[in-house]
Amino acid sequence: MRQLSVLVTGTSDLVVRGLDSYLSKCERFSVITGKYESDCLIAQQILEHNIDVLIADVEMNPDTYQSFAEIKQSYPELKVVLISLSNYVHPYHYTLSEIADAIISKEAEIDEISNVIIMVSKNFTISNLHSKNMLSAQETEVLELMISGLTNKEIAQHLHICERTVSYYITNLFNKLNATNRVEASMKGMMQGHIRPSTIQQWMYDGKFA
């Protein structure tokens, strides 16, 4: 299996060194590090090392959004993971997918970051930061089961609730995801990062996403 080329950068040398120390122990990754000083330097490293995944420890602000939106636009095959202290991300006129493939909190466990790298390499979008359209725990469970192909009746049996309650949750999902049917809700739920990392890991383990 080909190693993923990972560039770790950020404004904190301590965080960069910590990520480098941990990720370098994983056989799946070939790690390159660099201080986050300019977009030009990042671009140079991306090209020089043929980077698959960029991990950046940054402060979330309008300048950050613009910088990473430009990076994503310039390198569409590049996967971007942003690590931030922020609990709430307001990307202004950008969508999540326009600035990053994953945005995770610095409170995340270190091994979760390595899992996120693998997940984004499989084209998942992930966010464990709060947003105004955050799904409830029950809605997330229903969404995941819906994506797995279960009917309303099967979801009700799995969660030990009545079908009417399942229908209520699905209606909420359609409204929050601005979807008109199950397929659209499933796609938007995955693309907007509403699926739990643990569920994605299980799907990958089960061979649903090779």
C-alpha positions in Angstrom: 0.0 0.0 0.0 1.4 3.4 -1.0 2.3 5.7 1.8 0.4 9.0 2.0 2.7 12.0 1.8 1.6 14.3 4.6 2.8 17.9 5.1 2.4 19.1 8.7 2.5 22.9 9.2 1.3 25.5 11.6 2.1 28.6 13.7 3.1 26.6 16.7 6.4 24.7 16.5 5.4 22.6 19.5 2.2 21.4 17.8 4.1 20.7 14.6 6.8 18.7 16.3 4.2 16.8 18.3 2.3 15.8 15.2 5.5 14.9 13.4 6.6 12.7 16.2 3.4 10.8 16.3 2.5 10.5 12.6 6.1 9.5 11.7 5.6 6.3 13.7 2.7 5.3 11.4 3.8 3.2 8.4 0.9 4.7 6.3 2.5 8.1 6.3 5.5 9.8 4.9 5.7 13.1 7.0 7.2 16.4 6.0 7.1 19.4 8.3 7.3 23.2 7.9 6.4 26.4 9.7 3.3 28.1 8.4 4.9 31.4 7.1 3.4 32.0 3.6 1.1 30.4 1.0 4.0 30.5 -1.4 6.2 28.3 0.9 3.3 25.8 1.3 2.8 25.7 -2.4 6.5 25.0 -2.9 6.4 22.1 -0.4 3.2 20.7 -2.0 4.9 20.5 -5.4 8.3 19.5 -4.2 7.1 16.6 -2.1 4.0 15.6 -4.1 1.9 16.1 -0.9 -1.4 14.1 -0.6 -2.6 15.6 2.7 -1.9 19.0 4.2 -2.4 19.3 8.0 -2.3 22.9 9.3 -2.6 24.1 12.9 -4.0 27.6 12.3 -6.3 30.3 13.8 -9.6 30.3 12.1 -10.3 33.8 10.6 -11.2 35.4 7.3 -7.6 35.4 6.1 -7.3 31.7 6.9 -10.4 30.9 5.0 -9.2 32.8 1.9 -5.7 31.3 2.0 -6.9 27.7 2.2 -9.7 28.3 -0.3 -7.0 29.5 -2.8 -4.8 26.4 -1.9 -7.8 24.1 -2.5 -8.6 25.8 -5.8 -4.9 25.6 -6.9 -4.5 21.9 -5.9 -7.9 20.2 -6.3 -6.5 16.7 -5.6 -4.9 17.9 -2.3 -6.7 17.0 0.9 -6.6 19.6 3.7 -7.0 19.1 7.4 -7.3 22.2 9.6 -6.7 22.0 13.3 -8.1 24.9 15.4 -9.0 26.0 18.9 -12.2 27.4 17.6 -15.4 25.7 18.8 -17.5 27.4 16.1 -16.5 27.8 12.4 -18.2 30.5 10.4 -16.5 30.3 6.9 -18.3 33.5 5.7 -19.0 33.0 2.0 -17.0 29.8 1.9 -18.4 26.3 2.3 -16.5 23.7 4.3 -15.4 21.8 1.2 -14.0 25.0 -0.3 -11.5 25.6 2.5 -10.8 22.1 3.8 -11.7 18.4 3.8 -11.7 18.3 7.6 -11.7 20.8 10.4 -11.1 19.3 13.8 -10.6 20.8 17.3 -7.2 20.8 19.1 -9.1 18.9 21.8 -9.2 15.9 19.5 -7.2 12.9 20.6 -3.9 12.5 18.7 -4.9 9.1 17.2 -8.1 10.6 15.9 -6.0 12.9 13.7 -4.3 9.9 12.0 -7.7 8.4 11.4 -9.0 11.7 9.9 -6.0 11.7 7.5 -7.0 8.3 6.2 -10.6 9.2 6.0 -10.1 12.4 3.9 -7.8 10.4 1.6 -11.0 8.3 1.0 -12.8 11.5 0.0 -14.8 12.0 3.3 -15.4 15.5 4.7 -15.2 15.7 8.5 -15.9 18.4 11.1 -16.0 17.9 14.8 -16.5 21.6 15.5 -20.0 23.0 16.3 -22.1 24.7 13.7 -25.6 26.1 13.7 -26.9 23.2 11.6 -25.3 20.5 13.8 -27.4 17.4 13.8 -28.6 15.9 17.1 -27.2 12.6 18.2 -30.4 10.9 17.2 -30.5 12.5 13.8 -26.9 11.5 13.2 -27.7 7.9 14.0 -30.7 7.9 11.7 -28.6 9.5 8.9 -25.9 6.9 9.3 -28.4 4.0 9.2 -30.2 5.6 6.2 -26.9 5.8 4.4 -26.3 2.1 5.2 -29.5 1.4 3.2 -32.0 0.7 6.0 -35.6 1.4 5.6 -37.6 3.5 8.1 -39.0 0.3 9.6 -35.5 -1.3 9.9 -34.1 2.0 11.5 -37.0 1.9 14.0 -36.2 -1.7 14.9 -32.5 -1.0 15.2 -33.0 2.1 17.5 -36.0 0.6 19.3 -38.2 3.5 18.5 -41.4 3.8 16.5 -41.5 4.5 12.7 -43.3 7.8 13.3 -40.3 9.0 15.3 -37.9 7.9 12.5 -40.0 9.9 10.0 -39.8 12.9 12.3 -36.0 12.7 12.4 -35.7 12.2 8.7 -37.9 15.3 8.1 -35.5 17.3 10.4 -32.6 15.9 8.4 -34.1 17.1 5.1 -34.7 20.6 6.6 -31.2 20.9 8.1 -29.4 19.5 5.1 -31.7 21.3 2.6 -32.4 18.0 0.9 -35.6 16.8 -0.8 -35.0 13.0 -0.7 -33.0 10.3 1.1 -30.3 10.1 -1.6 -29.7 13.8 -1.5 -29.7 13.9 2.3 -27.2 11.0 2.4 -24.8 12.7 0.0 -25.0 16.1 1.7 -24.7 14.5 5.2 -21.4 12.8 4.1 -20.0 15.8 2.2 -20.8 18.3 5.0 -19.0 16.2 7.6 -22.0 15.0 9.7 -20.9 11.4 9.9 -19.1 10.3 13.0 -15.5 9.4 12.5 -16.1 6.2 14.5 -18.8 5.2 12.0 -16.6 5.9 9.0 -13.8 3.8 10.5 -16.2 0.9 11.0 -17.4 1.3 7.4 -13.8 1.2 6.2 -13.1 -1.8 8.4 -16.2 -3.6 6.9 -14.8 -2.9 3.4 -17.5 -0.5 2.4 -14.9 2.0 1.4 -11.8 0.3 0.1 
